[in-house]
């Protein structure tokens, strides 16, 4: 998130980076689901990690755009709090 969310980035970019980092997560999705595993993992990542963790603890700012009656597009940007309190050491 440090590099990718410096500027506004669609949630799919971050969730795809998560899937590339942890490809075994696709095998954890139930096989009887009506959506493909990649889509389900994206939804879970966005809801559970980005919204319920990162946004809750003010690590990211999320802009929501209504795309369809039951579909929201989220644009993610790391917050000033993130820059102030999280330091990455190389």
LINTATA-V177145 format. One line per field, one symbol per residue. ss: DSSP state (H for helix, E for strand, - for the rest). psi: psi as a letter, one per 20 degrees, with the letter a starting at -180 (. if undefined). burial: b if it has 9 or more other C-alpha atoms within 8 Angstrom, else e. A space follows every 10 residues. Layout:
ss->???
psi->???
burial->???
//
This chain:
ss->--------EE HHHHHHHHHH H-HHHHHH-- ------HHHH HHHHHHHHHH HHHHH----E EEEEEEEE-- EEEEEEEE-H HHHHH-----
psi->hgghkhrppq hhgghhhghh hmhihhiipp ijqiqqhggg hggggggggg gifghgjkhq ppppppgrhk pppppqpqrh gghhioppp.
burial->eeeebbeebb beebbbeebe eeeebbeebe eeeeeebeeb bbebbbbbbb bbbbbeebbb bbeeeeeeee ebbbbbbbbe ebbeeeeeee
//
